[in-house]
Every structure is written in structure tokens, then in C-alpha cells.
Amino acid sequence: MVDAGTGSASQGPDARDGICAAVASRLTELVAGDLPAAMRRELAPHVEQCARCSAEVAVFRSLVGELRELPVTASASRTWAAIERAIAIERRAAPLPAFVEVGTLAAAGLLVAALLVRHGSALAERLGASPALQPLVLPGLFVLFGAIVSVATLPLLASAARVPQGAGS
């Protein structure tokens, strides 16, 4: 028995809808000719006989044809180069603000200072400091840690103070 809607032999609506769904999901490949041969052999007769699928394929082919007629304004290599430049500029232009980096170092400094105050005498003992030198260990560690934080912070502050190129004009 031939179905009047599709012209195909004895396919019920469920079978037809399954093939129509396959055509719809593979429409791009079908129009581009990129379908595997076995699938193309299976779908081509259906597209020829099914009014709905043949209309979808025709509309899609027409759309592809119109898109191909649009003028090309830039080459792919120039477009990608522009995208890469924009990404590089964005990365340079959006570093963490200096106050966030300095604030993070300050928070780490406070944490280390608190640990030194709380466990400084035990640390002095573990370092093998004599009882006479133990009172000097904690201030010495604070000075050492302060120097390390200063050395780490100065480049951040210097980079934050620089004027970006093009900002002065």
C-alpha cells in the first residue's frame, strides 16, 4: 500500500517520522554532500518522496546559496589574527587590580604574623636558640618576613603606578 502523503510504500506515520527526524538532524551534511554513502542511499529516496523533507532541503539549499553570494569582507587568516590580538590585549588590560594582589599578600602576612606570635617561643626552641637568644627570635622572624613581603609587594605597586600606553593622549 502506498502512503498518499509521502508516496512511499506501506510505511506508517511512526516510520516516516523517524526518517524525517533523521533528515532534519542531518540536513547540513545532506546538503553539503558529507553524509556516509549508506546513509545517503537510505535518506535520498525519502527526501525525493516526502514533501516535507524535500521542502526543508530546498529551503536549506537556497539559504546556503544566498550565504555563498554574500561578499567576503575579510580573509580567515586576518580574522583569526584580529581575534588573537584582541585576546592578547584583553589579557594585558585585565590583570588583577594591585590592591587585590597587595591585599592578598597583606592577609598572608597577618596570618604568618599571628602564627609567629602564637607559636614563636616553640619555634625558637625547635630552632635550637639558647634561652638568652629566644626573645630575639620572634622580632628577627618578623623583620625577615616583613622584608620578604616588601620585596614581593614593591613590583606590584610599581606596575600599578605605571600609566597604560595611550591613556595620556
C-alpha positions in Angstrom: 0.0 0.0 0.0 1.3 3.4 -0.9 1.0 6.3 1.5 -0.6 9.3 -0.2 1.4 11.8 1.9 4.8 10.6 1.0 4.3 8.3 -2.0 6.3 5.6 -0.1 5.2 2.0 0.2 3.5 0.8 3.4 5.3 3.0 5.9 3.2 4.1 8.9 3.4 7.5 10.4 5.9 6.4 13.0 8.4 5.0 10.5 8.0 8.1 8.3 8.6 10.5 11.3 11.8 8.6 12.2 13.2 9.1 8.8 12.0 12.7 8.7 13.8 13.2 12.0 17.0 11.7 10.6 16.8 14.0 7.6 16.2 17.0 9.9 19.2 16.1 12.1 21.5 15.5 9.2 20.3 18.4 7.0 23.6 20.2 6.9 25.5 17.1 6.0 22.9 16.1 3.4 23.1 19.4 1.6 26.9 19.6 1.8 27.2 16.0 0.5 29.1 14.9 3.6 26.8 12.0 4.5 28.2 8.5 4.5 27.2 6.6 1.4 25.0 4.1 3.2 23.0 6.9 4.9 22.8 8.9 1.7 21.3 5.9 -0.1 18.8 5.5 2.8 17.7 9.1 3.0 17.8 10.2 -0.6 14.7 8.3 -1.8 12.8 9.5 1.3 13.7 13.1 0.5 12.5 12.7 -3.1 9.2 11.3 -2.0 8.4 13.2 1.2 7.0 16.7 0.6 8.0 18.0 4.0 11.6 16.8 3.8 12.2 17.9 0.2 10.8 21.3 1.1 13.3 21.6 4.1 16.2 20.5 1.9 15.2 23.0 -0.8 14.9 25.9 1.7 18.3 25.0 3.3 20.0 24.7 -0.1 18.5 28.1 -1.0 19.8 29.6 2.2 23.3 28.2 1.7 23.3 29.6 -1.9 22.3 33.1 -0.6 25.0 32.9 2.1 27.6 32.0 -0.5 26.7 35.0 -2.6 27.4 37.4 0.3 30.6 39.4 -0.2 33.6 38.3 1.8 34.9 41.2 3.8 38.0 39.7 5.4 40.1 36.6 5.0 40.0 33.9 7.6 43.7 34.4 8.5 43.1 38.2 9.0 40.0 37.5 11.1 41.9 35.0 13.3 44.8 37.3 13.7 42.4 40.1 14.8 40.8 37.7 17.3 44.2 36.7 18.7 45.3 40.3 19.1 42.0 41.2 20.9 42.6 38.2 23.3 46.2 39.3 24.0 45.1 42.9 24.6 42.3 41.7 26.9 44.7 39.6 28.9 47.1 42.5 29.3 44.4 45.0 30.1 42.6 43.0 32.8 45.2 41.8 35.4 44.1 41.6 39.0 44.0 45.1 40.5 47.1 45.9 42.5 45.1 46.3 45.7 43.8 42.7 45.4 47.3 41.4 45.0 48.7 43.6 47.8 45.7 42.8 50.0 46.3 39.1 49.4 49.9 39.5 50.5 48.9 41.5 53.5 46.4 38.8 54.6 49.1 36.2 54.2 51.4 38.4 56.2 48.9 38.8 59.0 48.3 35.0 59.1 52.1 34.3 59.3 52.5 37.0 62.0 49.6 35.5 64.0 51.3 32.1 63.8 54.6 33.5 64.8 53.1 35.3 67.8 51.2 32.2 68.9 53.9 29.7 68.3 57.1 31.8 68.3 58.6 30.5 71.5 58.0 26.9 70.4 59.7 27.8 67.1 62.6 29.3 68.9 63.1 26.2 70.9 62.9 24.0 67.8 65.5 26.2 66.1 67.8 25.4 69.0 68.1 29.0 70.2 69.6 29.4 73.6 67.4 30.8 76.3 69.2 34.1 76.1 68.5 34.5 72.4 64.9 33.2 72.4 63.4 36.7 73.0 65.3 37.9 69.8 64.0 35.1 67.6 60.4 36.4 67.2 61.4 40.0 66.3 64.0 38.7 63.9 61.4 36.5 62.2 59.1 39.5 61.9 61.8 41.6 60.3 62.7 38.7 57.9 59.1 38.2 56.9 58.5 42.0 56.5 61.4 42.1 54.1 60.1 39.2 52.1 56.6 40.8 51.8 58.2 44.2 50.9 60.3 42.7 48.1 57.2 40.8 46.8 54.9 43.9 47.0 57.1 46.6 45.5 56.9 45.3 41.9 53.1 45.1 42.2 52.9 48.6 43.4 55.3 49.8 40.7 53.3 48.1 38.0 50.1 49.7 39.3 51.6 53.1 39.2 52.6 52.9 35.5 50.3 54.8 33.1 48.9 52.5 30.4 50.0 53.3 26.8 47.6 55.6 25.1 46.0 56.8 28.3 47.9 60.1 28.3 46.8 61.1 24.8 
